[in-house]
Amino acid sequence: MNLKWPFLKSDDTLPGGVTRPTWVILDLSGSYPERQPGSPLAALLNRTESVEALAARVQKLRGASWLHGVLVRFGEFTASPASAHAVRGILASLAAEKRVVAYLPQLNMTTLIAASGATELVAPESAEVNLGGFGLESTFLGEFLKKRGIEFENLRVREYKAALTRFSQDHMDDHNREQLQAYLDGLEAAWASDLAAARGVSPEVAAGWISADLTSAQAALEAGVITKVAYEDELVGPASRPFEAVLDLLTPHRPANAKAGRVAVVPLIGTIITGKSRNNPVPLPLLGGPMAGSDTVVAALRRAKEDKATKAIVLYVNSGGGSALASDLIWREVATCEKPVVVVMGEYAASGGYYVATHARTIVASPYTLTGSIGVVSGKPVLTEFNRRHGLNPERVGRDRALMYSAARPYTDEERDHVEKGILEVYDRFTTRVAEGRNLTKERVNELGRGRIWSGQDALERGLIDELGDLSTGLRRARELSGLPHDAPAWNVTPRGNGPLPQFAQEAAQAASVSVNVWPFGNERVLTWFDQDVRVR
């Protein structure tokens, strides 16, 4: 058999007597978001493979009777721990039917989560080893801003609500340090559990690898972290082929059973704002990244509600929250939905990202998810000194109360009392939503709230979520709740097109414009928001 592919040599034939490759090489690199973008423009511009696409690839490999094994080659794998955990589940499903070998030039915490779904873990002798546990670093700007004449009003409910503290303070306070350390401890416990299950040791032994000062692949082998030290050429035989070279040999994926109905997947990704969703590429605090507009998310949920073929909805949340108003508007659509709604949490589902989930039928989170942060914050920059230094002189006419959110001056005592009264009312509403949706007392919710974050495992133990898993878990649960067969299809929901231009053209026009506001939440000052400047390493 001669496989004619541009990246294979023309004489690259299979060994004698072998009619089909026996091993396939599957490359994994990138950040692995859960789903492919639902909009035409985003799908066109997307260059990153998703967990959804990887699952489809693996499903085809599982059905190949001629396949003996799969070599999973990890490249620049930059996924979050939550996404890595989803990849782990996909590889484990493949390993249940085929021999799966993971090749790891870099042995680090997150890559090992994903690779632990394979049966064998192999690293080259020269592999970079970095198993120092999880950590995070946040730069506090309070002193920097003050030296430049900028101060920051920061009113919050309650002590753990740290969304704006890096702008108002010059250091991390004890409560924030406490909750972040507890979250990291939860991640390391989940990591130890995953690696222990994969390598057949106790969680205590796996946890010991973090502090074992491992510096080489050989040391990792002797400790039991990996199964072999070898280079890639020692693993790839003459009957091995890249995944792309065997596409014509794989059985086409059987169409899902759509007769009974389908499951809608609605994404909520990024900071929650009022209005339409948008993406701001400017890499600045508060300003950059995707923003989930309540108008867009609500329209998608309503479309799923009205679609007769849709029997259940999965709301995929990867957000640290944002506008209290926008969060409540999205929550309302979930709470009033007659169809079962399952919320699946990604890397983040905190503050407003948790608010929207409270009345879902089931909440699913990864053990690595950052969730909770049931609290409220409000604030504004104060440019009084900045203006003085630079000769800027804002002049007022009319009522001071009408201009209370102006950055030209700090709040008066009366205005500060007014803002605090408002955020306490929002906090009471938030805790009421949680208490009703999760069947907890408000007193218990307040104990779990006060702005405190939790890992997915900690949230499960405290009744804030229902089970650990990923998007595939949420889809399975949605099918069960709606009585759909296990192979009922899922579809990514976006709002219907509107306006005189086709939806694709509208999106292209939006992408071509960059909007930068000093305060990205418009006129809203009350936030259920967790500052997402938390990236574990």
PAVO-995039 format. One line per 8 residues: number of its first residue (from 1); for each residue x, y, z of C-alpha. Coordinates in nm, 4 decimals. Example, Ala and Ser with C-alpha at 12.3 -4.5 7.8 and 13.67 -1.06 7.14 Angstrom:
<gudos>
1 = 1.2300 -0.4500 0.7800 | 1.3670 -0.1060 0.7140
</gudos>
This chain:
<gudos>
1 = 0.0000 0.0000 0.0000 | 0.1449 0.3385 -0.1021 | 0.0080 0.6375 0.0865 | 0.0342 0.9482 -0.1329 | 0.0480 1.2402 0.1079 | 0.2572 1.5545 0.0625 | 0.4224 1.5226 0.4028 | 0.5261 1.1581 0.3425
9 = 0.8088 1.0453 0.1165 | 0.6904 0.9023 -0.2151 | 0.8399 0.5637 -0.1320 | 0.6986 0.5596 0.2182 | 0.5262 0.2239 0.1933 | 0.4072 -0.0050 0.4686 | 0.6132 -0.3103 0.5592 | 0.5515 -0.6265 0.3607
17 = 0.2350 -0.8099 0.4553 | 0.0885 -0.5010 0.6276 | -0.2058 -0.3506 0.4407 | -0.2947 -0.0792 0.6876 | -0.1021 0.1209 0.9491 | -0.1087 -0.0374 1.2916 | -0.0238 0.2803 1.4844 | -0.1459 0.6375 1.4449
25 = 0.0351 0.9471 1.5686 | -0.1941 1.2086 1.7220 | -0.0462 1.5534 1.7900 | -0.1755 1.7647 2.0781 | -0.0798 2.1304 2.1102 | -0.2529 2.4559 2.1896 | -0.5042 2.5723 2.4489 | -0.7958 2.3374 2.3668
33 = -1.1143 2.5372 2.4265 | -1.4168 2.3176 2.4885 | -1.6164 2.3866 2.1694 | -1.5585 2.5131 1.8199 | -1.6785 2.8756 1.7782 | -2.0446 2.8853 1.6850 | -2.0347 3.2002 1.4729 | -1.9213 3.1853 1.1090
41 = -1.6484 3.4470 1.1468 | -1.5014 3.2995 1.4647 | -1.5042 2.9509 1.3129 | -1.3253 3.0813 1.0033 | -1.0554 3.2590 1.2034 | -1.0116 2.9847 1.4610 | -0.6780 2.8048 1.4374 | -0.6951 2.6149 1.7645
49 = -0.8255 2.2617 1.7923 | -1.1011 2.2246 2.0498 | -1.1796 1.9497 2.2968 | -1.4895 1.8849 2.0852 | -1.2787 1.8274 1.7714 | -1.0342 1.6042 1.9595 | -1.3212 1.3930 2.0870 | -1.4449 1.3466 1.7290
57 = -1.0978 1.2358 1.6171 | -1.0656 0.9885 1.9007 | -1.4131 0.8494 1.8331 | -1.3027 0.7610 1.4801 | -0.9863 0.5938 1.6089 | -1.1836 0.3897 1.8608 | -1.3844 0.2366 1.5756 | -1.0792 0.1372 1.3666
65 = -1.0535 -0.2411 1.3993 | -0.7143 -0.2447 1.2222 | -0.5565 -0.0050 1.4734 | -0.3357 -0.1453 1.7492 | -0.2320 0.1722 1.9227 | -0.2041 0.5510 1.9244 | 0.1030 0.7584 2.0014 | -0.0143 1.0883 2.1490
73 = 0.2598 1.3412 2.0899 | 0.2393 1.6452 2.3169 | 0.3773 1.9675 2.1732 | 0.3279 2.3176 2.3139 | 0.0308 2.2171 2.5269 | -0.1085 2.5353 2.6837 | -0.4514 2.4213 2.8016 | -0.5854 2.5176 3.1425
81 = -0.5995 2.2429 3.4079 | -0.9774 2.2161 3.3511 | -0.9341 2.1646 2.9746 | -0.6468 1.9235 3.0360 | -0.8781 1.7213 3.2589 | -1.1309 1.6985 2.9735 | -0.8537 1.5789 2.7385 | -0.7597 1.3210 3.0006
89 = -1.1104 1.1763 2.9843 | -1.0975 1.1547 2.6046 | -0.7647 0.9718 2.6068 | -0.8892 0.7385 2.8812 | -1.1867 0.6419 2.6642 | -0.9445 0.5566 2.3826 | -0.7149 0.3671 2.6195 | -1.0064 0.1455 2.7187
97 = -0.9954 -0.0036 2.3647 | -0.6485 0.0668 2.2242 | -0.2943 0.0866 2.3518 | -0.2262 0.4563 2.4081 | 0.1255 0.5926 2.4608 | 0.1787 0.9577 2.5542 | 0.5098 1.1126 2.4470 | 0.6044 1.4056 2.6701
105 = 0.9086 1.6193 2.5886 | 0.7933 1.8477 2.8708 | 0.6867 1.6980 3.2006 | 0.4841 1.9658 3.3729 | 0.1782 1.9709 3.5949 | -0.0874 2.0498 3.3339 | 0.0491 1.8280 3.0557 | 0.0578 1.5337 3.2964
113 = -0.3106 1.5829 3.3781 | -0.3993 1.5324 3.0113 | -0.1435 1.2565 2.9524 | -0.2630 1.0591 3.2545 | -0.5509 0.9307 3.0419 | -0.2991 0.7234 2.8407 | -0.1847 0.3761 2.9387 | 0.1855 0.4575 2.9083
121 = 0.3768 0.7794 2.9672 | 0.7117 0.8190 2.7907 | 0.9615 1.1067 2.7989 | 1.2965 1.1556 2.6254 | 1.6107 1.1531 2.8342 | 1.6436 1.5293 2.7857 | 1.2831 1.6122 2.8819 | 1.2230 1.9330 3.0723
129 = 1.0803 1.8452 3.4121 | 0.8808 2.1012 3.6078 | 0.6677 1.9377 3.8746 | 0.6786 2.2114 4.1339 | 0.3061 2.2197 4.2044 | 0.0654 2.4995 4.1202 | 0.1259 2.8665 4.1889 | 0.0005 3.2032 4.0762
137 = 0.1220 3.5587 4.0781 | -0.0802 3.8796 4.0748 | 0.0706 4.2248 4.0418 | -0.0833 4.4876 4.2688 | -0.1035 4.8307 4.1122 | -0.2232 5.0435 4.4043 | 0.1092 5.2123 4.4793 | 0.1983 5.2427 4.1095
145 = -0.1291 5.4200 4.0348 | -0.1056 5.6421 4.3437 | 0.2388 5.7660 4.2388 | 0.0788 5.8769 3.9145 | -0.2041 6.0556 4.0866 | -0.4661 5.7814 4.0435 | -0.6508 5.6238 4.3347 | -0.9243 5.3632 4.3300
153 = -1.2490 5.3488 4.5262 | -1.3149 4.9850 4.6179 | -1.6390 4.8954 4.8000 | -1.7051 4.5237 4.8397 | -1.9203 4.2566 5.0005 | -1.7457 4.0924 5.1760 | -1.3941 4.0197 5.3006 | -1.2966 3.7652 5.0338
161 = -1.4246 3.9745 4.7416 | -1.0946 4.0753 4.5870 | -1.2000 4.1767 4.2351 | -1.0658 4.5329 4.2510 | -0.8038 4.5033 4.5235 | -0.5106 4.4895 4.2836 | -0.6067 4.8395 4.1708 | -0.6775 4.9821 4.5160
169 = -0.4066 4.8101 4.7250 | -0.0322 4.7646 4.7032 | -0.0302 4.4103 4.8438 | -0.2435 4.0980 4.8807 | -0.4546 4.0945 5.1960 | -0.4759 3.7941 5.4270 | -0.8255 3.6859 5.3214 | -0.7360 3.6848 4.9533
177 = -0.4159 3.4934 5.0225 | -0.6115 3.2417 5.2288 | -0.8687 3.1691 4.9572 | -0.6127 3.1519 4.6756 | -0.3940 2.9123 4.8728 | -0.6967 2.6919 4.9478 | -0.7845 2.6914 4.5770 | -0.4294 2.5888 4.4815
185 = -0.4347 2.3174 4.7484 | -0.7548 2.1876 4.5894 | -0.5897 2.1794 4.2464 | -0.2923 1.9871 4.3778 | -0.5217 1.7376 4.5521 | -0.7105 1.6851 4.2229 | -0.3796 1.6445 4.0383 | -0.2598 1.3846 4.2869
193 = -0.5894 1.1966 4.2522 | -0.5662 1.1938 3.8713 | -0.2031 1.0826 3.8628 | -0.2564 0.8245 4.1362 | -0.5395 0.6633 3.9419 | -0.3305 0.6611 3.6233 | -0.0140 0.5213 3.7760 | -0.1696 0.2798 4.0238
201 = -0.0357 0.4441 4.3393 | -0.1957 0.6168 4.6356 | -0.2801 0.9879 4.6223 | -0.0235 1.0397 4.8979 | 0.2511 0.8926 4.6807 | 0.1444 1.1035 4.3820 | 0.1330 1.4171 4.5977 | 0.4883 1.3391 4.7063
209 = 0.6095 1.3770 4.3472 | 0.5442 1.7512 4.3716 | 0.7976 1.7947 4.6515 | 1.0380 1.5222 4.5351 | 1.2666 1.7664 4.3502 | 1.2535 1.5656 4.0277 | 1.4834 1.7163 3.7642 | 1.5128 1.4531 3.4898
217 = 1.3126 1.1962 3.2989 | 1.5161 0.9217 3.4605 | 1.4266 1.0522 3.8063 | 1.0601 1.0680 3.7030 | 1.0818 0.7073 3.5850 | 1.2387 0.5904 3.9104 | 0.9703 0.7747 4.1088 | 0.6946 0.6103 3.9056
225 = 0.5631 0.9232 3.7332 | 0.6295 0.7847 3.3835 | 0.6654 0.4344 3.2447 | 0.9625 0.4678 3.0096 | 1.2492 0.6905 2.8995 | 1.2820 0.6905 2.5204 | 1.3090 0.9186 2.2193 | 1.0305 0.9519 1.9654
233 = 1.2132 0.7547 1.6953 | 1.2303 0.4607 1.9337 | 0.8501 0.4610 1.9574 | 0.7530 0.5136 1.5943 | 0.7718 0.2022 1.3771 | 0.7423 0.1598 0.9981 | 0.3701 0.0887 1.0278 | 0.2986 0.4179 1.2053
241 = 0.1267 0.7068 1.0283 | 0.0088 1.0572 1.1272 | -0.3628 1.0924 1.1887 | -0.4025 1.3022 0.8735 | -0.2615 1.0192 0.6608 | -0.5245 0.7673 0.7674 | -0.8376 0.9777 0.7319 | -0.9483 0.7796 0.4262
249 = -0.9189 0.4585 0.6250 | -1.1381 0.5718 0.9112 | -1.5061 0.4936 0.9104 | -1.7103 0.8130 0.8693 | -1.8755 0.9164 1.1903 | -2.2276 0.7799 1.2038 | -2.4825 1.0610 1.2113 | -2.6287 1.1145 1.5551
257 = -2.9794 0.9968 1.6276 | -3.1789 1.3145 1.5708 | -3.5244 1.1613 1.5534 | -3.6079 1.2106 1.9202 | -3.4577 1.5581 1.9452 | -3.1333 1.7333 2.0244 | -2.9425 1.9230 2.2948 | -2.8562 2.2903 2.2548
265 = -2.5180 2.4180 2.3752 | -2.5123 2.7890 2.4621 | -2.1680 2.9387 2.5358 | -2.1116 3.2085 2.7967 | -1.7451 3.2983 2.7673 | -1.5677 3.6011 2.9092 | -1.6610 3.8983 3.1259 | -2.0400 3.9392 3.1514
273 = -2.1646 4.2745 3.0243 | -2.4965 4.4206 2.9127 | -2.5583 4.4505 2.5397 | -2.4042 4.2308 2.2740 | -2.1063 3.9994 2.3075 | -1.7774 4.1270 2.1731 | -1.4086 4.0616 2.1869 | -1.1564 4.3305 2.2686
281 = -0.8007 4.2312 2.1692 | -0.6356 4.5048 2.3788 | -0.4371 4.3166 2.6506 | -0.5146 4.5534 2.9396 | -0.6642 4.4855 3.2853 | -1.0463 4.5108 3.2779 | -1.0474 4.5829 2.9056 | -0.9166 4.2872 2.7075
289 = -1.0502 3.9509 2.5994 | -1.3938 3.8102 2.5222 | -1.7024 3.9686 2.6747 | -2.0331 3.7829 2.7012 | -2.3166 4.0260 2.6366 | -2.6461 3.9563 2.8099 | -2.8397 4.0405 2.4918 | -2.6438 3.7809 2.2961
297 = -2.6605 3.5061 2.5581 | -3.0310 3.5675 2.6315 | -3.1103 3.5596 2.2587 | -2.9273 3.2290 2.2223 | -3.1119 3.0808 2.5213 | -3.4465 3.1962 2.3819 | -3.3665 3.0481 2.0441 | -3.2907 2.7154 2.2143
305 = -3.6131 2.7423 2.4158 | -3.8209 2.8046 2.1033 | -3.6549 2.5368 1.8915 | -3.9000 2.2462 1.8855 | -3.6297 1.9876 1.8246 | -3.4311 2.1006 2.1288 | -3.5277 1.9036 2.4391 | -3.2545 2.0211 2.6789
313 = -3.0001 2.3018 2.7062 | -2.6389 2.2972 2.8203 | -2.5075 2.6387 2.9252 | -2.1279 2.6268 2.9060 | -1.9840 2.8928 3.1388 | -1.6227 3.0055 3.1315 | -1.6481 3.3412 3.3029 | -1.5476 3.5278 3.6145
321 = -1.8748 3.7215 3.6015 | -1.9096 4.0939 3.5544 | -2.2186 4.3140 3.5517 | -2.4701 4.2286 3.8245 | -2.7548 4.3404 3.5979 | -2.6390 4.1340 3.2999 | -2.5854 3.8286 3.5213 | -2.9390 3.8565 3.6576
329 = -3.0911 3.8891 3.3092 | -2.9173 3.5691 3.1993 | -3.0142 3.3969 3.5264 | -3.3789 3.4791 3.4552 | -3.3704 3.2962 3.1224 | -3.2251 2.9890 3.2905 | -3.4669 3.0015 3.5850 | -3.7775 3.0318 3.3652
337 = -3.6799 2.7639 3.1154 | -3.9234 2.4715 3.1054 | -3.6641 2.2525 2.9356 | -3.3901 2.0981 3.1518 | -3.0866 2.3256 3.1749 | -2.7479 2.1822 3.2682 | -2.4641 2.4233 3.3448 | -2.1108 2.3071 3.2694
345 = -1.8317 2.5115 3.4245 | -1.4988 2.5569 3.2480 | -1.1826 2.7081 3.3894 | -1.3868 2.9797 3.5653 | -1.7481 3.0058 3.6716 | -1.7190 3.2586 3.9484 | -1.9307 3.5424 4.0853 | -2.1705 3.6313 3.8007
353 = -2.0543 3.3137 3.6300 | -2.1923 3.1239 3.9288 | -2.4984 3.3510 3.9627 | -2.6315 3.2449 3.6185 | -2.6000 2.8775 3.7175 | -2.7921 2.8743 4.0447 | -3.1270 2.7562 3.9043 | -2.9984 2.5044 3.6532
361 = -3.1286 2.1499 3.6942 | -2.7719 2.0221 3.7320 | -2.4340 2.1950 3.7685 | -2.1210 2.0156 3.6477 | -1.7670 2.1401 3.7138 | -1.4137 2.0163 3.6700 | -1.2212 1.9528 3.9927 | -0.9918 2.2264 3.8599
369 = -1.2691 2.4837 3.8062 | -1.2509 2.8097 4.0005 | -1.6057 2.8815 4.1175 | -1.8057 3.0482 4.3937 | -1.7016 3.4074 4.4687 | -2.0561 3.4829 4.5853 | -2.0100 3.8524 4.6529 | -2.0503 4.2009 4.5122
377 = -1.8093 4.4837 4.4405 | -1.8287 4.8400 4.3187 | -1.5651 5.1000 4.2540 | -1.4218 5.3698 4.0360 | -1.0844 5.5271 3.9584 | -1.0253 5.8674 4.1165 | -0.8203 6.1062 3.9022 | -0.8212 6.4145 4.1255
385 = -0.4445 6.4269 4.1746 | -0.3761 6.3068 3.8202 | -0.5822 6.5944 3.6822 | -0.4054 6.8478 3.9060 | -0.0616 6.7294 3.7985 | -0.1462 6.7493 3.4305 | -0.3402 7.0739 3.4306 | -0.6809 6.9122 3.3735
393 = -0.9740 7.0923 3.5353 | -1.3167 6.9196 3.5185 | -1.5946 7.1714 3.5917 | -1.9385 7.0694 3.7220 | -2.2855 7.2006 3.6601 | -2.5975 7.0485 3.8105 | -2.6451 6.7974 4.0895 | -2.3437 6.6328 4.2484
401 = -2.5375 6.3056 4.2843 | -2.5793 6.2923 3.9060 | -2.1997 6.2978 3.8752 | -2.1154 6.0722 4.1683 | -1.9501 5.8109 3.9469 | -1.7246 6.0664 3.7819 | -1.3542 5.9898 3.8154 | -1.2828 6.3564 3.8854
409 = -1.3328 6.3181 4.2622 | -1.3820 6.0520 4.5303 | -1.7219 5.9665 4.6759 | -1.8582 6.1808 4.9551 | -1.9531 5.9959 5.2748 | -2.3186 6.0160 5.1736 | -2.2461 5.8787 4.8271 | -2.0342 5.5986 4.9684
417 = -2.3214 5.5003 5.2004 | -2.5542 5.5041 4.8984 | -2.3273 5.2715 4.6973 | -2.2772 5.0365 4.9917 | -2.6541 5.0150 5.0421 | -2.6943 4.9189 4.6769 | -2.4299 4.6470 4.6757 | -2.5700 4.4996 4.9980
425 = -2.9089 4.4712 4.8259 | -2.7464 4.2929 4.5318 | -2.5610 4.0610 4.7697 | -2.8889 3.9756 4.9415 | -3.0447 3.8975 4.6030 | -2.7430 3.6877 4.5054 | -2.7494 3.4798 4.8242 | -3.1269 3.4366 4.7890
433 = -3.0807 3.3026 4.4349 | -2.8190 3.0562 4.5574 | -3.0267 2.9467 4.8568 | -3.3356 2.8818 4.6423 | -3.1527 2.7164 4.3563 | -2.9229 2.4975 4.5646 | -3.1712 2.4211 4.8439 | -2.9546 2.5803 5.1121
441 = -3.0357 2.8244 5.3894 | -2.9322 3.1852 5.3393 | -2.7197 3.1569 5.6509 | -2.5299 2.8666 5.4961 | -2.4922 3.0519 5.1658 | -2.3471 3.3496 5.3499 | -2.0952 3.1170 5.5156 | -1.9946 2.9856 5.1723
449 = -2.0164 3.3293 5.0124 | -1.8589 3.6542 5.1322 | -1.6769 3.6598 4.7991 | -1.4820 3.3382 4.8633 | -1.3683 3.1201 4.5736 | -1.3711 2.7402 4.5735 | -1.2202 2.4662 4.3605 | -1.4630 2.2342 4.1852
457 = -1.3997 1.9579 4.4387 | -1.4557 2.1923 4.7330 | -1.7725 2.3268 4.5680 | -1.9056 1.9715 4.5302 | -1.8457 1.8951 4.8968 | -2.0333 2.2119 4.9941 | -2.3341 2.1616 4.7714 | -2.2581 2.4449 4.5288
465 = -2.2404 2.2030 4.2343 | -2.3834 1.8569 4.1672 | -2.1039 1.6537 4.0105 | -1.7537 1.6600 3.8702 | -1.7040 1.6285 3.4970 | -1.6746 1.8227 3.1746 | -1.8875 1.9154 2.8758 | -1.9336 1.5522 2.7736
473 = -2.0673 1.4842 3.1249 | -2.3073 1.7769 3.0937 | -2.4341 1.6597 2.7541 | -2.4891 1.3103 2.8890 | -2.6804 1.4465 3.1865 | -2.8923 1.6730 2.9629 | -2.9892 1.3755 2.7455 | -3.0848 1.1753 3.0524
481 = -3.2932 1.4558 3.2030 | -3.4857 1.5065 2.8781 | -3.5282 1.1377 2.7956 | -3.3167 1.1613 2.4803 | -3.1106 0.8668 2.3553 | -2.7399 0.8677 2.4418 | -2.6464 0.9506 2.0831 | -2.8835 1.2451 2.0391
489 = -2.6980 1.5293 1.8625 | -2.5833 1.8563 2.0146 | -2.5771 2.1893 1.8344 | -2.4019 2.5154 1.9133 | -2.6556 2.7955 1.9489 | -2.5986 3.1531 1.8410 | -2.8588 3.4304 1.8166 | -3.0474 3.4571 1.4909
497 = -2.9011 3.7020 1.2393 | -3.0493 4.0492 1.2453 | -3.0158 4.3685 1.0469 | -2.9783 4.4292 0.6741 | -2.6352 4.2642 0.6486 | -2.5827 3.8879 0.6669 | -2.4672 3.7762 1.0113 | -2.1196 3.6971 0.8779
505 = -2.0778 4.0519 0.7466 | -2.1993 4.2013 1.0744 | -1.9438 3.9987 1.2681 | -1.6658 4.0981 1.0303 | -1.7518 4.4653 1.0775 | -1.7504 4.4250 1.4566 | -1.4170 4.2449 1.4470 | -1.2633 4.5242 1.2420
513 = -1.3411 4.7844 1.5083 | -1.1660 4.8074 1.8433 | -1.3489 4.9803 2.1249 | -1.1594 5.0825 2.4363 | -1.3433 5.2224 2.7385 | -1.1849 5.3226 3.0668 | -1.4630 5.1301 3.2436 | -1.5826 4.8311 3.0364
521 = -1.9131 4.7918 3.2230 | -2.0711 5.1061 3.0810 | -2.2857 5.2908 3.3346 | -2.3039 4.9896 3.5650 | -2.1020 5.0081 3.8841 | -2.2375 4.7081 4.0753 | -2.0468 4.3966 3.9795 | -2.0690 4.0274 4.0553
529 = -1.7204 3.9832 3.9188 | -1.4077 3.7874 4.0006 | -1.0886 3.9403 3.8659 | -0.9598 3.6768 3.6217 | -0.5959 3.7735 3.6565 | -0.5425 3.4272 3.8070 | -0.3383 3.1904 3.5903 | -0.1972 2.8860 3.7620
537 = 0.1459 2.7603 3.6603
</gudos>
